[in-house]
């Protein structure tokens, strides 16, 4: 593994790999690029559904590189989307995934939610989730 000789960057690369491995294992993908695509798609759909201040609180809990993925391409003025139903939220996830992605959007969302529950402070993540409609909160498998 290459290092940058900058401790904070080396640490976030290691942490990001841990996150990608967790998503990879949840979805049984055996492909880190697909794990990255899954994490990115769900983080973007979640971020876009939250009020900006809540999306920022979520971002603050993420490792530096994952935080960058979270904020990539964000237009705060467009937040939050009005998704109230699972199908609308999953459509946003689907649009972010590459063509022929090997897992459906619901399975992908559940897997990333599981990783978020495991990796983030439970109390803080519960506060983030409390800002979603009930139908979007309870997607664990």
PyMOL CGO cylinders between C-alpha atoms (Angstrom):
from pymol import cmd
from pymol.cgo import CYLINDER

trace = [
    CYLINDER, 0.00, 0.00, 0.00, 1.38, 3.37, -0.92, 0.3, 1, 1, 1, 1, 1, 1,
    CYLINDER, 1.38, 3.37, -0.92, 1.67, 6.08, 1.67, 0.3, 1, 1, 1, 1, 1, 1,
    CYLINDER, 1.67, 6.08, 1.67, 1.62, 9.84, 1.36, 0.3, 1, 1, 1, 1, 1, 1,
    CYLINDER, 1.62, 9.84, 1.36, 3.96, 10.44, 4.31, 0.3, 1, 1, 1, 1, 1, 1,
    CYLINDER, 3.96, 10.44, 4.31, 1.18, 12.61, 5.74, 0.3, 1, 1, 1, 1, 1, 1,
    CYLINDER, 1.18, 12.61, 5.74, -0.27, 10.80, 8.74, 0.3, 1, 1, 1, 1, 1, 1,
    CYLINDER, -0.27, 10.80, 8.74, -3.78, 12.26, 8.47, 0.3, 1, 1, 1, 1, 1, 1,
    CYLINDER, -3.78, 12.26, 8.47, -4.05, 11.35, 4.78, 0.3, 1, 1, 1, 1, 1, 1,
    CYLINDER, -4.05, 11.35, 4.78, -2.63, 7.87, 5.27, 0.3, 1, 1, 1, 1, 1, 1,
    CYLINDER, -2.63, 7.87, 5.27, -5.13, 7.33, 8.09, 0.3, 1, 1, 1, 1, 1, 1,
    CYLINDER, -5.13, 7.33, 8.09, -8.12, 8.44, 5.99, 0.3, 1, 1, 1, 1, 1, 1,
    CYLINDER, -8.12, 8.44, 5.99, -7.02, 6.21, 3.10, 0.3, 1, 1, 1, 1, 1, 1,
    CYLINDER, -7.02, 6.21, 3.10, -6.92, 3.30, 5.54, 0.3, 1, 1, 1, 1, 1, 1,
    CYLINDER, -6.92, 3.30, 5.54, -10.32, 4.26, 7.02, 0.3, 1, 1, 1, 1, 1, 1,
    CYLINDER, -10.32, 4.26, 7.02, -11.88, 4.63, 3.56, 0.3, 1, 1, 1, 1, 1, 1,
    CYLINDER, -11.88, 4.63, 3.56, -10.61, 1.17, 2.60, 0.3, 1, 1, 1, 1, 1, 1,
    CYLINDER, -10.61, 1.17, 2.60, -12.22, -0.21, 5.76, 0.3, 1, 1, 1, 1, 1, 1,
    CYLINDER, -12.22, -0.21, 5.76, -15.52, 1.42, 4.80, 0.3, 1, 1, 1, 1, 1, 1,
    CYLINDER, -15.52, 1.42, 4.80, -15.32, 0.13, 1.22, 0.3, 1, 1, 1, 1, 1, 1,
    CYLINDER, -15.32, 0.13, 1.22, -14.51, -3.37, 2.48, 0.3, 1, 1, 1, 1, 1, 1,
    CYLINDER, -14.51, -3.37, 2.48, -17.55, -3.23, 4.79, 0.3, 1, 1, 1, 1, 1, 1,
    CYLINDER, -17.55, -3.23, 4.79, -19.86, -2.21, 1.91, 0.3, 1, 1, 1, 1, 1, 1,
    CYLINDER, -19.86, -2.21, 1.91, -18.24, -4.84, -0.30, 0.3, 1, 1, 1, 1, 1, 1,
    CYLINDER, -18.24, -4.84, -0.30, -18.87, -7.54, 2.32, 0.3, 1, 1, 1, 1, 1, 1,
    CYLINDER, -18.87, -7.54, 2.32, -22.46, -6.41, 2.98, 0.3, 1, 1, 1, 1, 1, 1,
    CYLINDER, -22.46, -6.41, 2.98, -23.30, -6.67, -0.72, 0.3, 1, 1, 1, 1, 1, 1,
    CYLINDER, -23.30, -6.67, -0.72, -20.99, -9.64, -1.46, 0.3, 1, 1, 1, 1, 1, 1,
    CYLINDER, -20.99, -9.64, -1.46, -19.62, -7.76, -4.47, 0.3, 1, 1, 1, 1, 1, 1,
    CYLINDER, -19.62, -7.76, -4.47, -15.95, -8.78, -4.43, 0.3, 1, 1, 1, 1, 1, 1,
    CYLINDER, -15.95, -8.78, -4.43, -15.26, -5.47, -6.17, 0.3, 1, 1, 1, 1, 1, 1,
    CYLINDER, -15.26, -5.47, -6.17, -14.10, -2.31, -4.38, 0.3, 1, 1, 1, 1, 1, 1,
    CYLINDER, -14.10, -2.31, -4.38, -15.09, -0.10, -7.31, 0.3, 1, 1, 1, 1, 1, 1,
    CYLINDER, -15.09, -0.10, -7.31, -18.69, -1.34, -7.02, 0.3, 1, 1, 1, 1, 1, 1,
    CYLINDER, -18.69, -1.34, -7.02, -18.48, -0.80, -3.24, 0.3, 1, 1, 1, 1, 1, 1,
    CYLINDER, -18.48, -0.80, -3.24, -17.39, 2.79, -3.90, 0.3, 1, 1, 1, 1, 1, 1,
    CYLINDER, -17.39, 2.79, -3.90, -20.30, 3.27, -6.35, 0.3, 1, 1, 1, 1, 1, 1,
    CYLINDER, -20.30, 3.27, -6.35, -22.77, 1.91, -3.78, 0.3, 1, 1, 1, 1, 1, 1,
    CYLINDER, -22.77, 1.91, -3.78, -21.45, 4.09, -0.96, 0.3, 1, 1, 1, 1, 1, 1,
    CYLINDER, -21.45, 4.09, -0.96, -21.45, 7.17, -3.20, 0.3, 1, 1, 1, 1, 1, 1,
    CYLINDER, -21.45, 7.17, -3.20, -24.98, 6.58, -4.54, 0.3, 1, 1, 1, 1, 1, 1,
    CYLINDER, -24.98, 6.58, -4.54, -26.58, 6.11, -1.13, 0.3, 1, 1, 1, 1, 1, 1,
    CYLINDER, -26.58, 6.11, -1.13, -24.64, 8.95, 0.54, 0.3, 1, 1, 1, 1, 1, 1,
    CYLINDER, -24.64, 8.95, 0.54, -25.75, 11.31, -2.25, 0.3, 1, 1, 1, 1, 1, 1,
    CYLINDER, -25.75, 11.31, -2.25, -29.40, 10.24, -2.07, 0.3, 1, 1, 1, 1, 1, 1,
    CYLINDER, -29.40, 10.24, -2.07, -29.34, 10.54, 1.73, 0.3, 1, 1, 1, 1, 1, 1,
    CYLINDER, -29.34, 10.54, 1.73, -27.53, 13.90, 1.68, 0.3, 1, 1, 1, 1, 1, 1,
    CYLINDER, -27.53, 13.90, 1.68, -29.97, 15.31, -0.87, 0.3, 1, 1, 1, 1, 1, 1,
    CYLINDER, -29.97, 15.31, -0.87, -32.97, 14.26, 1.21, 0.3, 1, 1, 1, 1, 1, 1,
    CYLINDER, -32.97, 14.26, 1.21, -31.71, 15.91, 4.41, 0.3, 1, 1, 1, 1, 1, 1,
    CYLINDER, -31.71, 15.91, 4.41, -31.92, 19.55, 5.40, 0.3, 1, 1, 1, 1, 1, 1,
    CYLINDER, -31.92, 19.55, 5.40, -28.51, 21.14, 4.64, 0.3, 1, 1, 1, 1, 1, 1,
    CYLINDER, -28.51, 21.14, 4.64, -27.54, 21.57, 8.30, 0.3, 1, 1, 1, 1, 1, 1,
    CYLINDER, -27.54, 21.57, 8.30, -28.28, 17.88, 8.98, 0.3, 1, 1, 1, 1, 1, 1,
    CYLINDER, -28.28, 17.88, 8.98, -26.35, 16.80, 5.86, 0.3, 1, 1, 1, 1, 1, 1,
    CYLINDER, -26.35, 16.80, 5.86, -23.39, 18.82, 7.15, 0.3, 1, 1, 1, 1, 1, 1,
    CYLINDER, -23.39, 18.82, 7.15, -23.64, 17.11, 10.57, 0.3, 1, 1, 1, 1, 1, 1,
    CYLINDER, -23.64, 17.11, 10.57, -23.59, 13.75, 8.81, 0.3, 1, 1, 1, 1, 1, 1,
    CYLINDER, -23.59, 13.75, 8.81, -20.59, 14.81, 6.73, 0.3, 1, 1, 1, 1, 1, 1,
    CYLINDER, -20.59, 14.81, 6.73, -18.71, 15.85, 9.87, 0.3, 1, 1, 1, 1, 1, 1,
    CYLINDER, -18.71, 15.85, 9.87, -18.91, 12.26, 11.18, 0.3, 1, 1, 1, 1, 1, 1,
    CYLINDER, -18.91, 12.26, 11.18, -17.36, 10.70, 8.06, 0.3, 1, 1, 1, 1, 1, 1,
    CYLINDER, -17.36, 10.70, 8.06, -13.66, 9.98, 7.42, 0.3, 1, 1, 1, 1, 1, 1,
    CYLINDER, -13.66, 9.98, 7.42, -12.05, 12.72, 5.30, 0.3, 1, 1, 1, 1, 1, 1,
    CYLINDER, -12.05, 12.72, 5.30, -12.18, 10.86, 1.95, 0.3, 1, 1, 1, 1, 1, 1,
    CYLINDER, -12.18, 10.86, 1.95, -15.70, 9.54, 2.58, 0.3, 1, 1, 1, 1, 1, 1,
    CYLINDER, -15.70, 9.54, 2.58, -16.69, 13.10, 3.52, 0.3, 1, 1, 1, 1, 1, 1,
    CYLINDER, -16.69, 13.10, 3.52, -15.41, 14.22, 0.12, 0.3, 1, 1, 1, 1, 1, 1,
    CYLINDER, -15.41, 14.22, 0.12, -17.57, 11.58, -1.57, 0.3, 1, 1, 1, 1, 1, 1,
    CYLINDER, -17.57, 11.58, -1.57, -20.53, 12.78, 0.51, 0.3, 1, 1, 1, 1, 1, 1,
    CYLINDER, -20.53, 12.78, 0.51, -20.10, 16.41, -0.57, 0.3, 1, 1, 1, 1, 1, 1,
    CYLINDER, -20.10, 16.41, -0.57, -19.11, 15.72, -4.21, 0.3, 1, 1, 1, 1, 1, 1,
    CYLINDER, -19.11, 15.72, -4.21, -21.38, 17.64, -6.59, 0.3, 1, 1, 1, 1, 1, 1,
    CYLINDER, -21.38, 17.64, -6.59, -23.71, 18.88, -3.83, 0.3, 1, 1, 1, 1, 1, 1,
    CYLINDER, -23.71, 18.88, -3.83, -25.87, 21.89, -4.57, 0.3, 1, 1, 1, 1, 1, 1,
    CYLINDER, -25.87, 21.89, -4.57, -27.11, 22.89, -1.14, 0.3, 1, 1, 1, 1, 1, 1,
    CYLINDER, -27.11, 22.89, -1.14, -29.85, 25.11, -2.63, 0.3, 1, 1, 1, 1, 1, 1,
    CYLINDER, -29.85, 25.11, -2.63, -31.52, 21.99, -4.07, 0.3, 1, 1, 1, 1, 1, 1,
    CYLINDER, -31.52, 21.99, -4.07, -31.83, 20.30, -0.68, 0.3, 1, 1, 1, 1, 1, 1,
    CYLINDER, -31.83, 20.30, -0.68, -33.82, 18.66, 0.57, 0.3, 1, 1, 1, 1, 1, 1,
    CYLINDER, -33.82, 18.66, 0.57, -35.57, 16.66, -2.10, 0.3, 1, 1, 1, 1, 1, 1,
    CYLINDER, -35.57, 16.66, -2.10, -39.18, 15.88, -1.30, 0.3, 1, 1, 1, 1, 1, 1,
    CYLINDER, -39.18, 15.88, -1.30, -38.83, 12.08, -1.38, 0.3, 1, 1, 1, 1, 1, 1,
    CYLINDER, -38.83, 12.08, -1.38, -41.36, 10.68, 1.06, 0.3, 1, 1, 1, 1, 1, 1,
    CYLINDER, -41.36, 10.68, 1.06, -41.64, 7.15, -0.27, 0.3, 1, 1, 1, 1, 1, 1,
    CYLINDER, -41.64, 7.15, -0.27, -39.05, 4.42, -0.56, 0.3, 1, 1, 1, 1, 1, 1,
    CYLINDER, -39.05, 4.42, -0.56, -39.54, 4.16, -4.33, 0.3, 1, 1, 1, 1, 1, 1,
    CYLINDER, -39.54, 4.16, -4.33, -38.64, 7.84, -4.85, 0.3, 1, 1, 1, 1, 1, 1,
    CYLINDER, -38.64, 7.84, -4.85, -35.52, 7.54, -2.70, 0.3, 1, 1, 1, 1, 1, 1,
    CYLINDER, -35.52, 7.54, -2.70, -34.46, 4.32, -4.41, 0.3, 1, 1, 1, 1, 1, 1,
    CYLINDER, -34.46, 4.32, -4.41, -34.91, 5.98, -7.80, 0.3, 1, 1, 1, 1, 1, 1,
    CYLINDER, -34.91, 5.98, -7.80, -32.28, 8.55, -6.76, 0.3, 1, 1, 1, 1, 1, 1,
    CYLINDER, -32.28, 8.55, -6.76, -29.95, 5.72, -5.69, 0.3, 1, 1, 1, 1, 1, 1,
    CYLINDER, -29.95, 5.72, -5.69, -30.58, 3.90, -8.99, 0.3, 1, 1, 1, 1, 1, 1,
    CYLINDER, -30.58, 3.90, -8.99, -29.70, 7.02, -11.02, 0.3, 1, 1, 1, 1, 1, 1,
    CYLINDER, -29.70, 7.02, -11.02, -26.37, 7.34, -9.16, 0.3, 1, 1, 1, 1, 1, 1,
    CYLINDER, -26.37, 7.34, -9.16, -25.35, 3.71, -9.71, 0.3, 1, 1, 1, 1, 1, 1,
    CYLINDER, -25.35, 3.71, -9.71, -23.49, 2.65, -12.85, 0.3, 1, 1, 1, 1, 1, 1,
    CYLINDER, -23.49, 2.65, -12.85, -25.41, 0.68, -15.53, 0.3, 1, 1, 1, 1, 1, 1,
    CYLINDER, -25.41, 0.68, -15.53, -25.73, -3.05, -14.80, 0.3, 1, 1, 1, 1, 1, 1,
    CYLINDER, -25.73, -3.05, -14.80, -24.83, -2.56, -11.14, 0.3, 1, 1, 1, 1, 1, 1,
    CYLINDER, -24.83, -2.56, -11.14, -24.90, -6.05, -9.57, 0.3, 1, 1, 1, 1, 1, 1,
    CYLINDER, -24.90, -6.05, -9.57, -27.28, -5.22, -6.70, 0.3, 1, 1, 1, 1, 1, 1,
    CYLINDER, -27.28, -5.22, -6.70, -30.70, -3.59, -6.66, 0.3, 1, 1, 1, 1, 1, 1,
    CYLINDER, -30.70, -3.59, -6.66, -31.09, -0.13, -5.09, 0.3, 1, 1, 1, 1, 1, 1,
    CYLINDER, -31.09, -0.13, -5.09, -32.97, -1.40, -2.01, 0.3, 1, 1, 1, 1, 1, 1,
    CYLINDER, -32.97, -1.40, -2.01, -30.28, -3.99, -1.20, 0.3, 1, 1, 1, 1, 1, 1,
    CYLINDER, -30.28, -3.99, -1.20, -27.61, -1.35, -1.88, 0.3, 1, 1, 1, 1, 1, 1,
    CYLINDER, -27.61, -1.35, -1.88, -29.28, 1.19, 0.42, 0.3, 1, 1, 1, 1, 1, 1,
    CYLINDER, -29.28, 1.19, 0.42, -29.72, -1.37, 3.18, 0.3, 1, 1, 1, 1, 1, 1,
    CYLINDER, -29.72, -1.37, 3.18, -26.06, -2.36, 2.95, 0.3, 1, 1, 1, 1, 1, 1,
    CYLINDER, -26.06, -2.36, 2.95, -24.79, 1.22, 3.15, 0.3, 1, 1, 1, 1, 1, 1,
    CYLINDER, -24.79, 1.22, 3.15, -27.20, 2.07, 5.99, 0.3, 1, 1, 1, 1, 1, 1,
    CYLINDER, -27.20, 2.07, 5.99, -25.82, -0.96, 7.85, 0.3, 1, 1, 1, 1, 1, 1,
    CYLINDER, -25.82, -0.96, 7.85, -22.25, 0.27, 7.38, 0.3, 1, 1, 1, 1, 1, 1,
    CYLINDER, -22.25, 0.27, 7.38, -23.27, 3.75, 8.55, 0.3, 1, 1, 1, 1, 1, 1,
    CYLINDER, -23.27, 3.75, 8.55, -24.91, 2.25, 11.66, 0.3, 1, 1, 1, 1, 1, 1,
    CYLINDER, -24.91, 2.25, 11.66, -21.77, 0.21, 12.38, 0.3, 1, 1, 1, 1, 1, 1,
    CYLINDER, -21.77, 0.21, 12.38, -19.15, 2.90, 11.71, 0.3, 1, 1, 1, 1, 1, 1,
    CYLINDER, -19.15, 2.90, 11.71, -20.75, 6.11, 13.05, 0.3, 1, 1, 1, 1, 1, 1,
    CYLINDER, -20.75, 6.11, 13.05, -21.66, 7.18, 16.56, 0.3, 1, 1, 1, 1, 1, 1,
    CYLINDER, -21.66, 7.18, 16.56, -25.08, 5.61, 17.09, 0.3, 1, 1, 1, 1, 1, 1,
    CYLINDER, -25.08, 5.61, 17.09, -26.64, 8.60, 18.84, 0.3, 1, 1, 1, 1, 1, 1,
    CYLINDER, -26.64, 8.60, 18.84, -25.49, 11.04, 16.18, 0.3, 1, 1, 1, 1, 1, 1,
    CYLINDER, -25.49, 11.04, 16.18, -26.59, 8.81, 13.31, 0.3, 1, 1, 1, 1, 1, 1,
    CYLINDER, -26.59, 8.81, 13.31, -30.00, 8.35, 14.97, 0.3, 1, 1, 1, 1, 1, 1,
    CYLINDER, -30.00, 8.35, 14.97, -30.37, 12.16, 15.04, 0.3, 1, 1, 1, 1, 1, 1,
    CYLINDER, -30.37, 12.16, 15.04, -29.61, 12.27, 11.31, 0.3, 1, 1, 1, 1, 1, 1,
    CYLINDER, -29.61, 12.27, 11.31, -32.10, 9.49, 10.59, 0.3, 1, 1, 1, 1, 1, 1,
    CYLINDER, -32.10, 9.49, 10.59, -34.77, 11.19, 12.71, 0.3, 1, 1, 1, 1, 1, 1,
    CYLINDER, -34.77, 11.19, 12.71, -34.82, 13.93, 10.05, 0.3, 1, 1, 1, 1, 1, 1,
    CYLINDER, -34.82, 13.93, 10.05, -36.09, 11.51, 7.41, 0.3, 1, 1, 1, 1, 1, 1,
    CYLINDER, -36.09, 11.51, 7.41, -39.65, 10.31, 6.87, 0.3, 1, 1, 1, 1, 1, 1,
    CYLINDER, -39.65, 10.31, 6.87, -40.25, 6.99, 8.67, 0.3, 1, 1, 1, 1, 1, 1,
    CYLINDER, -40.25, 6.99, 8.67, -40.40, 5.11, 5.37, 0.3, 1, 1, 1, 1, 1, 1,
    CYLINDER, -40.40, 5.11, 5.37, -36.79, 6.14, 4.61, 0.3, 1, 1, 1, 1, 1, 1,
    CYLINDER, -36.79, 6.14, 4.61, -35.47, 5.55, 8.13, 0.3, 1, 1, 1, 1, 1, 1,
    CYLINDER, -35.47, 5.55, 8.13, -36.26, 1.90, 8.50, 0.3, 1, 1, 1, 1, 1, 1,
    CYLINDER, -36.26, 1.90, 8.50, -34.56, 0.31, 5.52, 0.3, 1, 1, 1, 1, 1, 1,
    CYLINDER, -34.56, 0.31, 5.52, -32.43, -2.20, 7.43, 0.3, 1, 1, 1, 1, 1, 1,
    CYLINDER, -32.43, -2.20, 7.43, -32.84, -5.69, 6.06, 0.3, 1, 1, 1, 1, 1, 1,
]
cmd.load_cgo(trace, "trace")
